[in-house]
Amino acid sequence: MATTTSITTTYAGEFSGKYIAAALLSAPTLEKGGFTIHPNVKFKEVIQRVATDDIIKNATCDFDATSTVTLTERILQPEEFQVNLELCKKTFHSTWQAAEMGFSAFDVMPKSFVDFLIGHVSEKVSSAMETTIWTGVNATAGQFDGISTQIAADALLPSAQEVTGTTVTAANVITELGKLVDAIPARLYGHPDLKLYVSQNIYKAYVRALGGFGASGLGANGYDNKGTNQVLGDVFYDGVPVFMANGMAANTAIATPSSNLHFATGLLNDMNEVKVLDMSDIDGSQNVRVIMRFTADAKYGFASDMVTYGIVNSAN
């Protein structure tokens, strides 16, 4: 007679990639197209950067190669991360899922319980990834250097494109965003995917200002006479889309094309695992382990194509 065992559910391979993708790419900045996403990066991916001088010259009768073309590169190298979580099934005996677990002391693990665990962990990974891609610090376990961290130490950021920040409120947000836009160089202003990536508090202050509560000349009823009932879809400032980046630090912003921001991950490669393991038949415990493995990295292409607000550059 075959030995009766409790259910051990393992998600791996292609199916695991779906869970990894849901966890990583549901971070608001990534989900809404704030970055160029590079999936299936096993080890490294090189972003080639091409810079030229003034390539148009006065005509002569001869071929005169006097222009310069400079090739540089940025390397996306996703770092490996993992989630190791252990929960006791006994904790859930008093929940609505208890009946699904069976009435025996030897609990089984129902699908809804597995889905709950996967969903809970995926949500936590998504939230952590949103913060890491902007303000992560590689020296901190579970993080890589985020975009704000990288640009804060990059000497290639022109000092004229580093705008001093302040505490942003509905009363001054119009003025402060104006400083950011004014610092955008002419070659970038009008770029088809240029965006103002702003922290959540700046975005909220801007919405409130549009409601007529800022010194913006909108009047008491604000934009479209809707007052506090602002339901905004696409939000612009001086013709530039405003993108709420929840992971950015308060009172900070970056103006750059979304094509200048890159996120890499393995997603569907064979290093990804999502496993939910019932440990009862392994060590006799009531524990359930959730195991996830994934890779991630974020980089920008050109520092010169960025304008920062409220981010102090230590290299300038």
The 8 nearest C-alpha neighbors of each residue, nearest first, counted from 0:
[[1, 2, 3, 4, 5, 280, 6, 105],
 [0, 2, 3, 4, 5, 280, 6, 7],
 [1, 3, 4, 0, 5, 280, 6, 281],
 [4, 2, 1, 5, 0, 6, 280, 105],
 [3, 5, 2, 6, 280, 7, 107, 279],
 [6, 4, 107, 7, 3, 108, 280, 106],
 [5, 7, 108, 107, 8, 4, 277, 109],
 [8, 6, 277, 276, 9, 5, 275, 108],
 [7, 9, 275, 6, 276, 10, 274, 277],
 [10, 8, 274, 275, 11, 7, 276, 273],
 [11, 9, 15, 273, 274, 14, 8, 272],
 [12, 10, 15, 272, 273, 14, 9, 13],
 [11, 13, 15, 14, 269, 16, 272, 271],
 [14, 12, 16, 15, 267, 11, 17, 268],
 [13, 15, 16, 17, 12, 11, 10, 18],
 [16, 14, 11, 10, 18, 273, 17, 12],
 [15, 17, 267, 19, 13, 14, 266, 18],
 [18, 16, 20, 15, 14, 19, 21, 13],
 [17, 19, 21, 15, 20, 16, 22, 14],
 [20, 18, 16, 22, 21, 17, 23, 266],
 [21, 19, 17, 23, 18, 22, 24, 16],
 [22, 20, 18, 19, 25, 24, 23, 17],
 [21, 23, 121, 125, 19, 20, 124, 25],
 [24, 22, 125, 20, 25, 21, 26, 19],
 [23, 25, 26, 30, 29, 20, 21, 22],
 [26, 24, 30, 21, 23, 22, 27, 125],
 [25, 27, 125, 129, 24, 29, 28, 30],
 [28, 26, 30, 29, 25, 31, 129, 245],
 [27, 29, 33, 31, 30, 26, 244, 32],
 [30, 28, 32, 24, 33, 27, 31, 26],
 [29, 31, 27, 25, 24, 32, 28, 26],
 [32, 30, 29, 28, 33, 27, 34, 26],
 [31, 33, 29, 34, 30, 28, 35, 257],
 [32, 34, 28, 29, 257, 31, 35, 30],
 [35, 33, 260, 261, 257, 32, 29, 36],
 [34, 36, 261, 258, 260, 262, 257, 37],
 [37, 35, 262, 261, 34, 263, 38, 29],
 [36, 38, 263, 262, 264, 35, 40, 39],
 [39, 37, 264, 40, 265, 263, 266, 36],
 [38, 40, 265, 266, 41, 268, 267, 264],
 [41, 39, 265, 38, 264, 42, 43, 263],
 [40, 42, 265, 39, 43, 268, 264, 77],
 [43, 41, 40, 76, 77, 44, 265, 75],
 [44, 42, 76, 75, 40, 41, 45, 74],
 [45, 43, 75, 74, 40, 76, 46, 42],
 [44, 46, 74, 73, 47, 75, 72, 43],
 [47, 45, 73, 72, 74, 48, 44, 300],
 [46, 48, 72, 45, 71, 49, 73, 70],
 [49, 47, 71, 72, 70, 46, 50, 300],
 [48, 50, 70, 69, 71, 47, 51, 68],
 [49, 51, 69, 68, 70, 48, 52, 71],
 [52, 50, 68, 67, 69, 53, 49, 54],
 [51, 53, 54, 67, 66, 50, 68, 69],
 [54, 52, 55, 51, 66, 56, 67, 65],
 [53, 55, 66, 52, 56, 51, 67, 65],
 [56, 54, 53, 57, 66, 58, 52, 65],
 [57, 55, 58, 54, 53, 65, 66, 59],
 [56, 58, 59, 55, 63, 54, 60, 65],
 [57, 59, 56, 60, 61, 55, 63, 62],
 [60, 58, 61, 57, 62, 63, 56, 64],
 [59, 61, 58, 62, 63, 57, 56, 64],
 [62, 60, 59, 63, 58, 64, 57, 65],
 [61, 63, 64, 60, 59, 58, 65, 56],
 [62, 64, 65, 61, 59, 66, 60, 58],
 [65, 63, 66, 62, 67, 54, 61, 56],
 [64, 66, 63, 67, 54, 56, 62, 52],
 [67, 65, 54, 64, 52, 68, 53, 51],
 [68, 66, 51, 52, 69, 65, 54, 50],
 [67, 69, 51, 50, 70, 66, 49, 52],
 [70, 68, 50, 49, 51, 67, 71, 48],
 [69, 71, 49, 48, 50, 68, 72, 47],
 [72, 70, 48, 47, 69, 49, 73, 50],
 [71, 73, 47, 48, 46, 45, 74, 70],
 [74, 72, 46, 45, 300, 75, 47, 71],
 [73, 75, 45, 44, 46, 76, 72, 43],
 [74, 76, 44, 43, 45, 77, 296, 263],
 [75, 77, 43, 42, 74, 296, 78, 44],
 [78, 76, 295, 296, 294, 264, 263, 75],
 [77, 79, 294, 295, 296, 76, 80, 143],
 [78, 80, 294, 293, 77, 295, 81, 292],
 [81, 79, 293, 292, 294, 141, 78, 82],
 [80, 82, 292, 291, 293, 83, 79, 290],
 [81, 83, 291, 290, 84, 292, 80, 289],
 [84, 82, 290, 289, 81, 291, 85, 288],
 [85, 83, 289, 288, 82, 290, 86, 287],
 [84, 86, 288, 287, 289, 286, 83, 87],
 [87, 85, 287, 286, 88, 288, 84, 90],
 [86, 88, 286, 89, 285, 90, 287, 85],
 [89, 87, 90, 285, 91, 286, 86, 287],
 [88, 90, 92, 87, 91, 285, 93, 286],
 [89, 91, 88, 87, 92, 93, 86, 94],
 [90, 92, 94, 89, 93, 88, 97, 96],
 [93, 91, 97, 89, 94, 90, 88, 96],
 [92, 94, 91, 97, 95, 90, 96, 89],
 [93, 95, 91, 96, 97, 92, 90, 98],
 [94, 96, 97, 93, 98, 92, 91, 99],
 [97, 95, 94, 99, 98, 100, 91, 112],
 [96, 98, 92, 100, 99, 95, 94, 93],
 [99, 97, 100, 101, 96, 102, 95, 92],
 [100, 98, 101, 97, 96, 109, 108, 107],
 [99, 101, 107, 97, 98, 106, 108, 109],
 [100, 102, 99, 98, 103, 106, 107, 97],
 [103, 101, 104, 100, 98, 106, 105, 97],
 [102, 104, 105, 101, 106, 100, 107, 98],
 [105, 103, 106, 102, 101, 107, 89, 100],
 [104, 106, 103, 107, 5, 101, 102, 279],
 [107, 105, 100, 104, 101, 103, 108, 5],
 [106, 108, 100, 5, 6, 109, 101, 105],
 [107, 109, 100, 6, 112, 106, 110, 113],
 [110, 108, 112, 111, 100, 99, 107, 113],
 [109, 111, 113, 112, 114, 108, 115, 8],
 [110, 112, 114, 113, 109, 115, 96, 99],
 [113, 111, 115, 110, 109, 114, 116, 108],
 [112, 114, 110, 116, 115, 111, 117, 109],
 [115, 113, 111, 117, 112, 116, 118, 110],
 [116, 114, 112, 118, 113, 117, 119, 111],
 [115, 117, 119, 113, 114, 118, 120, 112],
 [116, 118, 114, 120, 119, 115, 121, 113],
 [117, 119, 121, 115, 116, 120, 114, 122],
 [120, 118, 116, 122, 117, 121, 115, 123],
 [119, 121, 123, 117, 122, 118, 116, 124],
 [122, 120, 22, 124, 118, 123, 119, 117],
 [121, 123, 125, 119, 120, 124, 118, 22],
 [122, 124, 120, 126, 121, 125, 127, 119],
 [125, 123, 121, 127, 122, 126, 22, 128],
 [126, 124, 26, 22, 122, 128, 23, 123],
 [125, 127, 123, 129, 128, 124, 26, 122],
 [126, 128, 124, 130, 129, 125, 131, 123],
 [127, 129, 131, 125, 130, 126, 124, 132],
 [130, 128, 246, 26, 126, 127, 131, 132],
 [131, 129, 246, 127, 128, 133, 132, 134],
 [130, 132, 135, 128, 134, 133, 145, 129],
 [131, 133, 145, 130, 129, 297, 128, 135],
 [134, 132, 145, 146, 131, 147, 247, 130],
 [135, 133, 145, 131, 147, 148, 130, 132],
 [134, 136, 131, 145, 144, 142, 143, 133],
 [137, 135, 144, 143, 138, 139, 142, 145],
 [136, 138, 143, 144, 142, 139, 135, 140],
 [139, 137, 136, 140, 142, 143, 144, 141],
 [140, 138, 137, 136, 142, 141, 143, 135],
 [141, 139, 142, 138, 137, 143, 136, 80],
 [140, 142, 80, 139, 143, 81, 137, 131],
 [143, 141, 137, 135, 140, 139, 131, 136],
 [142, 144, 137, 136, 135, 145, 131, 296],
 [145, 143, 136, 137, 135, 148, 149, 142],
 [144, 146, 133, 132, 135, 134, 148, 131],
 [145, 147, 133, 149, 148, 150, 132, 298],
 [148, 146, 150, 133, 149, 134, 145, 151],
 [149, 147, 145, 151, 146, 150, 134, 144],
 [148, 150, 146, 151, 147, 152, 145, 144],
 [149, 151, 153, 147, 152, 148, 146, 302],
 [150, 152, 312, 148, 149, 153, 311, 147],
 [153, 151, 314, 150, 313, 312, 149, 154],
 [154, 152, 150, 155, 151, 314, 156, 149],
 [153, 155, 314, 156, 315, 152, 157, 312],
 [156, 154, 153, 302, 157, 303, 301, 314],
 [155, 157, 302, 303, 154, 153, 158, 160],
 [158, 156, 159, 160, 155, 303, 161, 154],
 [157, 159, 160, 161, 156, 315, 162, 312],
 [160, 158, 157, 161, 182, 162, 156, 306],
 [159, 161, 306, 158, 157, 182, 162, 307],
 [162, 160, 307, 158, 159, 306, 308, 163],
 [163, 161, 308, 307, 160, 164, 309, 179],
 [164, 162, 309, 308, 161, 165, 310, 311],
 [163, 165, 309, 308, 162, 250, 251, 166],
 [164, 166, 167, 250, 309, 163, 175, 251],
 [165, 167, 250, 168, 164, 249, 171, 201],
 [166, 168, 172, 165, 250, 201, 171, 169],
 [169, 167, 170, 204, 171, 172, 166, 201],
 [168, 170, 204, 213, 208, 172, 171, 207],
 [169, 171, 213, 168, 214, 172, 208, 212],
 [172, 170, 174, 168, 173, 169, 175, 167],
 [171, 173, 175, 174, 169, 167, 168, 176],
 [174, 172, 176, 171, 175, 177, 215, 205],
 [173, 175, 177, 171, 172, 176, 178, 215],
 [176, 174, 172, 178, 177, 173, 171, 179],
 [177, 175, 179, 178, 173, 174, 172, 180],
 [176, 178, 174, 180, 175, 179, 181, 173],
 [177, 179, 181, 175, 176, 180, 182, 174],
 [178, 180, 176, 177, 182, 181, 308, 162],
 [179, 181, 177, 183, 182, 178, 176, 254],
 [182, 180, 178, 179, 183, 177, 184, 176],
 [181, 183, 180, 179, 160, 184, 178, 306],
 [182, 184, 180, 181, 188, 306, 187, 185],
 [185, 183, 186, 187, 182, 188, 181, 160],
 [184, 186, 188, 187, 183, 189, 182, 190],
 [185, 187, 184, 188, 190, 189, 183, 304],
 [188, 186, 190, 185, 184, 189, 183, 304],
 [189, 187, 185, 190, 186, 183, 184, 193],
 [188, 190, 187, 191, 193, 186, 239, 185],
 [189, 191, 193, 187, 188, 192, 256, 186],
 [192, 190, 193, 189, 256, 188, 194, 187],
 [193, 191, 256, 190, 257, 194, 258, 255],
 [192, 194, 256, 190, 255, 191, 257, 239],
 [195, 193, 240, 254, 255, 256, 239, 241],
 [194, 196, 254, 241, 242, 253, 197, 240],
 [197, 195, 242, 253, 252, 244, 194, 243],
 [198, 196, 252, 243, 244, 195, 201, 242],
 [199, 197, 247, 201, 244, 249, 200, 251],
 [198, 200, 202, 245, 201, 243, 203, 244],
 [199, 201, 203, 202, 198, 249, 204, 250],
 [202, 200, 204, 198, 203, 199, 197, 167],
 [201, 203, 205, 199, 200, 204, 243, 197],
 [204, 202, 200, 206, 205, 201, 207, 199],
 [203, 205, 169, 201, 207, 168, 202, 206],
 [206, 204, 208, 202, 207, 203, 172, 169],
 [207, 205, 209, 203, 208, 204, 202, 210],
 [208, 206, 210, 204, 209, 205, 169, 212],
 [207, 209, 213, 212, 169, 205, 210, 211],
 [210, 208, 206, 222, 221, 207, 211, 205],
 [209, 211, 221, 226, 207, 227, 208, 212],
 [221, 212, 210, 219, 209, 220, 208, 218],
 [211, 213, 208, 210, 207, 169, 219, 214],
 [214, 212, 170, 208, 169, 215, 211, 171],
 [213, 215, 170, 216, 171, 212, 208, 169],
 [216, 214, 213, 217, 173, 208, 211, 170],
 [215, 217, 218, 214, 211, 213, 221, 219],
 [218, 216, 221, 211, 215, 222, 219, 209],
 [217, 219, 221, 211, 220, 216, 215, 222],
 [218, 220, 211, 221, 217, 212, 226, 210],
 [221, 219, 226, 224, 211, 218, 225, 210],
 [211, 222, 220, 210, 217, 226, 224, 209],
 [221, 223, 209, 224, 210, 217, 225, 220],
 [222, 224, 225, 221, 220, 226, 229, 210],
 [225, 223, 220, 221, 222, 226, 210, 219],
 [226, 224, 228, 223, 220, 229, 221, 222],
 [225, 227, 210, 220, 221, 228, 224, 211],
 [228, 226, 210, 229, 225, 207, 220, 211],
 [229, 227, 225, 226, 230, 210, 224, 231],
 [228, 230, 227, 231, 225, 210, 226, 206],
 [231, 229, 228, 232, 225, 227, 206, 233],
 [232, 230, 229, 233, 234, 206, 228, 209],
 [231, 233, 234, 230, 229, 235, 241, 240],
 [232, 234, 231, 235, 240, 241, 242, 230],
 [235, 233, 241, 240, 232, 231, 236, 242],
 [236, 234, 240, 239, 241, 238, 237, 233],
 [235, 237, 239, 238, 240, 241, 234, 176],
 [238, 236, 239, 235, 180, 177, 240, 176],
 [237, 239, 236, 235, 240, 189, 234, 241],
 [238, 240, 235, 236, 237, 194, 241, 193],
 [241, 239, 235, 194, 234, 195, 242, 236],
 [240, 242, 195, 235, 234, 194, 196, 239],
 [243, 241, 196, 195, 244, 197, 240, 194],
 [244, 242, 197, 199, 196, 245, 198, 202],
 [245, 243, 198, 246, 197, 247, 28, 196],
 [246, 244, 199, 247, 198, 243, 129, 27],
 [245, 247, 130, 129, 244, 133, 248, 134],
 [248, 246, 198, 133, 245, 244, 134, 249],
 [247, 249, 251, 198, 250, 246, 134, 133],
 [248, 250, 198, 251, 200, 247, 199, 201],
 [251, 249, 166, 167, 201, 198, 309, 248],
 [252, 250, 309, 308, 249, 198, 248, 197],
 [251, 253, 197, 308, 196, 307, 198, 309],
 [254, 252, 307, 196, 306, 195, 308, 255],
 [253, 255, 195, 306, 194, 305, 196, 307],
 [254, 256, 305, 193, 194, 304, 253, 257],
 [257, 255, 193, 192, 258, 259, 194, 190],
 [256, 258, 259, 260, 34, 33, 192, 255],
 [257, 259, 256, 260, 35, 34, 192, 261],
 [258, 260, 300, 257, 299, 256, 261, 301],
 [261, 259, 299, 34, 257, 258, 35, 298],
 [260, 262, 35, 298, 34, 297, 299, 36],
 [263, 261, 297, 36, 296, 37, 35, 34],
 [264, 262, 37, 296, 295, 38, 36, 77],
 [265, 263, 295, 294, 38, 266, 40, 77],
 [264, 266, 39, 40, 268, 41, 38, 294],
 [267, 265, 16, 264, 39, 268, 20, 38],
 [268, 266, 16, 265, 13, 39, 269, 271],
 [269, 267, 265, 270, 266, 39, 271, 41],
 [268, 270, 271, 12, 267, 272, 13, 265],
 [271, 269, 268, 272, 292, 293, 265, 267],
 [272, 270, 292, 293, 269, 268, 16, 15],
 [273, 271, 11, 292, 291, 15, 274, 270],
 [274, 272, 291, 10, 15, 290, 11, 292],
 [273, 275, 9, 290, 10, 289, 276, 272],
 [276, 274, 289, 8, 288, 9, 290, 277],
 [275, 277, 288, 7, 287, 278, 274, 8],
 [276, 278, 287, 7, 279, 286, 288, 275],
 [277, 279, 281, 280, 286, 287, 276, 282],
 [280, 278, 283, 284, 281, 285, 277, 282],
 [281, 279, 283, 278, 282, 4, 5, 277],
 [282, 280, 278, 279, 283, 284, 277, 276],
 [281, 283, 284, 279, 280, 278, 285, 286],
 [284, 282, 279, 280, 281, 278, 285, 286],
 [285, 283, 279, 286, 282, 278, 280, 281],
 [286, 284, 87, 88, 279, 278, 89, 287],
 [287, 285, 87, 284, 86, 278, 88, 85],
 [286, 288, 277, 86, 85, 276, 278, 87],
 [287, 289, 85, 276, 84, 275, 290, 86],
 [288, 290, 275, 84, 274, 83, 85, 276],
 [291, 289, 83, 274, 82, 273, 288, 275],
 [292, 290, 273, 82, 272, 81, 274, 293],
 [291, 293, 81, 271, 272, 80, 82, 273],
 [292, 294, 271, 80, 79, 81, 291, 295],
 [295, 293, 79, 77, 78, 264, 265, 80],
 [296, 294, 77, 264, 78, 263, 293, 79],
 [295, 297, 77, 263, 262, 76, 78, 75],
 [298, 296, 262, 261, 132, 263, 145, 146],
 [297, 299, 261, 260, 146, 262, 300, 75],
 [300, 298, 260, 259, 261, 301, 146, 297],
 [299, 301, 259, 73, 260, 298, 302, 48],
 [300, 302, 303, 304, 299, 259, 305, 48],
 [303, 301, 156, 304, 305, 155, 300, 150],
 [302, 304, 156, 301, 305, 157, 155, 306],
 [305, 303, 302, 301, 255, 306, 187, 259],
 [306, 304, 255, 302, 303, 254, 307, 253],
 [307, 305, 160, 254, 253, 161, 183, 255],
 [306, 308, 253, 161, 162, 252, 310, 160],
 [309, 307, 162, 252, 251, 164, 310, 163],
 [164, 308, 310, 251, 163, 250, 311, 162],
 [311, 309, 308, 307, 312, 151, 251, 147],
 [312, 310, 151, 313, 309, 163, 161, 308],
 [311, 313, 151, 314, 152, 315, 310, 150],
 [312, 314, 152, 315, 151, 311, 153, 154],
 [313, 315, 154, 152, 312, 153, 151, 155],
 [314, 313, 312, 154, 158, 156, 157, 153]]
